[in-house]
Amino acid sequence: MSDKITIIEGPTPDFQEVNGLWIQGIADSPFQFDTFFAELRAFDGPALVDRCREAWRNQELMTLEYRDESGLVDEISIIAVHCEETEEGDVLQLWLRQPREDVEIEIKFDDSEEDLF
């Protein structure tokens, strides 16, 4: 089962690609993912952070649902969240990931006997 945070109004989030070894510790997986960062304004940021934590505590996925540039509904998995309270309101800082589509993995085994002895 998956829980969602849905962007009701506003532009498509500005997804910034995240690189670095530290993100691999958060996004540890046998699969290849692209990892992104986005900031969003929220009505009740602490409640959204609590929803994420509860979903993860129950080993469930948490996703961000948004409209892409063409207006179609899309989703991306949330892997970490932080709420920053500012004078203008709550700002959610989200780290997100999506499966890489351009990566192909091929595994080959060499069964030759000359390496056995």
C-alpha positions as a LaTeX table, in Angstrom:
\begin{tabular}{lrrr}
\hline
Residue & $x$ (\AA) & $y$ (\AA) & $z$ (\AA) \\
\hline
Met1 & 0.00 & 0.00 & 0.00 \\
Ser2 & 1.14 & 3.55 & $-0.70$ \\
Asp3 & 0.29 & 6.87 & 0.90 \\
Lys4 & 0.45 & 10.14 & $-1.05$ \\
Ile5 & 1.12 & 13.80 & $-0.62$ \\
Thr6 & $-0.77$ & 15.54 & $-3.42$ \\
Ile7 & 0.03 & 18.97 & $-4.80$ \\
Ile8 & $-3.38$ & 20.55 & $-5.26$ \\
Glu9 & $-2.33$ & 23.81 & $-6.89$ \\
Gly10 & 0.81 & 25.48 & $-8.11$ \\
Pro11 & 3.47 & 24.78 & $-10.71$ \\
Thr12 & 5.30 & 21.52 & $-11.30$ \\
Pro13 & 7.97 & 21.09 & $-8.62$ \\
Asp14 & 11.54 & 22.04 & $-9.54$ \\
Phe15 & 13.31 & 18.68 & $-9.23$ \\
Gln16 & 17.06 & 19.13 & $-8.68$ \\
Glu17 & 19.21 & 16.04 & $-9.21$ \\
Val18 & 21.10 & 14.95 & $-6.10$ \\
Asn19 & 24.57 & 13.43 & $-6.44$ \\
Gly20 & 26.97 & 12.19 & $-3.82$ \\
Leu21 & 27.78 & 9.16 & $-1.77$ \\
Trp22 & 25.64 & 10.21 & 1.22 \\
Ile23 & 22.42 & 9.83 & $-0.76$ \\
Gln24 & 23.26 & 6.19 & $-1.53$ \\
Gly25 & 22.97 & 5.43 & 2.19 \\
Ile26 & 19.43 & 6.79 & 2.23 \\
Ala27 & 18.38 & 5.32 & $-1.10$ \\
Asp28 & 20.08 & 1.95 & $-0.63$ \\
Ser29 & 18.58 & $-0.54$ & $-3.07$ \\
Pro30 & 19.65 & $-3.30$ & $-5.45$ \\
Phe31 & 18.02 & $-1.26$ & $-8.24$ \\
Gln32 & 19.25 & 1.88 & $-10.01$ \\
Phe33 & 17.45 & 5.11 & $-9.10$ \\
Asp34 & 17.76 & 8.79 & $-9.95$ \\
Thr35 & 17.53 & 10.90 & $-6.80$ \\
Phe36 & 16.09 & 14.42 & $-6.66$ \\
Phe37 & 15.49 & 17.25 & $-4.20$ \\
Ala38 & 12.49 & 19.60 & $-4.23$ \\
Glu39 & 11.07 & 22.26 & $-1.93$ \\
Leu40 & 7.32 & 22.82 & $-1.64$ \\
Arg41 & 5.14 & 25.14 & 0.38 \\
Ala42 & 2.75 & 23.29 & 2.68 \\
Phe43 & $-0.28$ & 24.24 & 4.75 \\
Asp44 & 0.69 & 21.96 & 7.66 \\
Gly45 & 4.24 & 20.74 & 7.08 \\
Pro46 & 4.71 & 18.96 & 10.44 \\
Ala47 & 1.57 & 16.87 & 9.83 \\
Leu48 & 2.89 & 15.82 & 6.40 \\
Val49 & 6.23 & 14.85 & 7.95 \\
Asp50 & 4.34 & 12.77 & 10.52 \\
Arg51 & 2.39 & 11.03 & 7.74 \\
Cys52 & 5.67 & 10.15 & 6.00 \\
Arg53 & 7.22 & 8.81 & 9.18 \\
Glu54 & 4.13 & 6.73 & 9.95 \\
Ala55 & 4.11 & 5.22 & 6.46 \\
Trp56 & 7.81 & 4.35 & 6.68 \\
Arg57 & 7.39 & 2.94 & 10.19 \\
Asn58 & 4.77 & 0.59 & 8.69 \\
Gln59 & 7.17 & $-0.21$ & 5.82 \\
Glu60 & 4.90 & 1.46 & 3.28 \\
Leu61 & 5.80 & 3.74 & 0.40 \\
Met62 & 5.16 & 7.47 & 0.47 \\
Thr63 & 4.75 & 9.24 & $-2.86$ \\
Leu64 & 4.40 & 12.78 & $-4.12$ \\
Glu65 & 1.58 & 13.22 & $-6.63$ \\
Tyr66 & 1.88 & 16.27 & $-8.91$ \\
Arg67 & 1.02 & 17.52 & $-12.38$ \\
Asp68 & 3.86 & 17.54 & $-14.89$ \\
Glu69 & 4.50 & 20.36 & $-17.39$ \\
Ser70 & 1.90 & 18.92 & $-19.79$ \\
Gly71 & $-0.76$ & 18.78 & $-17.05$ \\
Leu72 & $-0.73$ & 15.00 & $-16.61$ \\
Val73 & $-0.74$ & 13.46 & $-13.11$ \\
Asp74 & 2.57 & 11.85 & $-12.17$ \\
Glu75 & 4.09 & 10.35 & $-9.01$ \\
Ile76 & 7.56 & 10.05 & $-7.51$ \\
Ser77 & 8.65 & 8.17 & $-4.36$ \\
Ile78 & 9.61 & 10.18 & $-1.28$ \\
Ile79 & 12.65 & 8.80 & 0.57 \\
Ala80 & 13.28 & 11.62 & 3.08 \\
Val81 & 11.46 & 14.75 & 4.26 \\
His82 & 12.16 & 17.79 & 6.43 \\
Cys83 & 9.88 & 20.69 & 7.31 \\
Glu84 & 11.30 & 24.20 & 7.61 \\
Glu85 & 9.04 & 26.77 & 9.28 \\
Thr86 & 9.50 & 30.22 & 7.71 \\
Glu87 & 7.74 & 33.58 & 8.07 \\
Glu88 & 5.88 & 32.84 & 4.81 \\
Gly89 & 4.70 & 29.42 & 6.03 \\
Asp90 & 5.91 & 25.83 & 6.08 \\
Val91 & 8.34 & 24.61 & 3.42 \\
Leu92 & 8.75 & 20.88 & 2.85 \\
Gln93 & 12.17 & 19.73 & 1.74 \\
Leu94 & 11.76 & 16.43 & $-0.08$ \\
Trp95 & 14.31 & 13.91 & $-1.29$ \\
Leu96 & 12.75 & 11.76 & $-3.98$ \\
Arg97 & 13.70 & 8.87 & $-6.20$ \\
Gln98 & 12.49 & 7.24 & $-9.37$ \\
Pro99 & 13.72 & 4.14 & $-11.18$ \\
Arg100 & 16.31 & 4.79 & $-13.86$ \\
Glu101 & 14.98 & 3.86 & $-17.26$ \\
Asp102 & 18.23 & 4.23 & $-19.18$ \\
Val103 & 20.23 & 1.61 & $-17.27$ \\
Glu104 & 20.51 & $-1.98$ & $-18.42$ \\
Ile105 & 22.39 & $-4.50$ & $-16.33$ \\
Glu106 & 23.81 & $-7.62$ & $-17.91$ \\
Ile107 & 25.42 & $-10.29$ & $-15.77$ \\
Lys108 & 27.78 & $-12.81$ & $-17.35$ \\
Phe109 & 29.39 & $-15.80$ & $-15.72$ \\
Asp110 & 32.56 & $-17.45$ & $-16.92$ \\
Asp111 & 32.18 & $-21.21$ & $-16.39$ \\
Ser112 & 35.58 & $-22.14$ & $-17.80$ \\
Glu113 & 37.40 & $-24.82$ & $-15.83$ \\
Glu114 & 40.86 & $-23.26$ & $-16.08$ \\
Asp115 & 40.02 & $-20.84$ & $-13.24$ \\
Leu116 & 39.03 & $-23.68$ & $-10.88$ \\
Phe117 & 42.52 & $-25.11$ & $-10.36$ \\
\hline
\end{tabular}
